[in-house]
């Protein structure tokens, strides 16, 4: 128990040993049909939802730092160029929005007091492969590990449109599993720091016909106003810039929670039970869990086709593609909308 491979090393492939991530188990619990499409057939929609693209890009920027931000943004601007043009109303100026929000994030936390807590020389995007039960390996990737005031913390970064409440934080399975897995590796974690980043696009001011700025309050950020001023060649009032600086506190939040080991232990046991179910019937079960959550599921068109006796293979061909391998599910509170 608790044995882990070195960073980058692959566990020996044995038929009886299977890797399970938190997102894999979470999908199984939510709907076996969704699990089948995502992990057995390995398909995903050709047009990903905005929250997933936003979260993916932001996580990559935070992983590599501000020095790599423009390179990352240029890569995704080229990758999704056709999608962003075709669905301008849906995505807006997402690349500019991410640039402004991440720029302000780095400014907001430029004097942070956290020190890196390294395991095998790694403190960011630390991959875990921990044997938690016979034949079951917990797999995950941690955003950051930090030290603060003599204690060790897991720093979990999330993007949001609506701020998750306290009930979400105390019951979160992912962080509880990380804490338990790190304990099995011999590393005690004292708490979790939730690092929230708002995904709401910063607004630009409206200029009236008389050339003056509208007095209507807006929620924006200084970087957005500076770009607006450069583009329009109009000076932004200092009062508006000051208000934008104050808005940083509505975009970036951090909450610190102590570890509740009894919760972590219980959630790990339940994770193991679900993993055993997947090992037993995960390759064959396609049971659909019909509920309100279907509205937000990317596989809803396929289940609707099954129920309606339609051509499922045709829908797969037109609307879906092979899923790119990802090290970590990008989750936002919008996933639950």
Order of alpha helices (4+ residues) and beta strands (2+ residues): beta-alpha-alpha-beta-alpha-alpha-alpha-alpha-alpha-beta-beta-beta-beta-alpha-alpha-beta-alpha-alpha-alpha-beta-alpha-alpha-alpha-beta
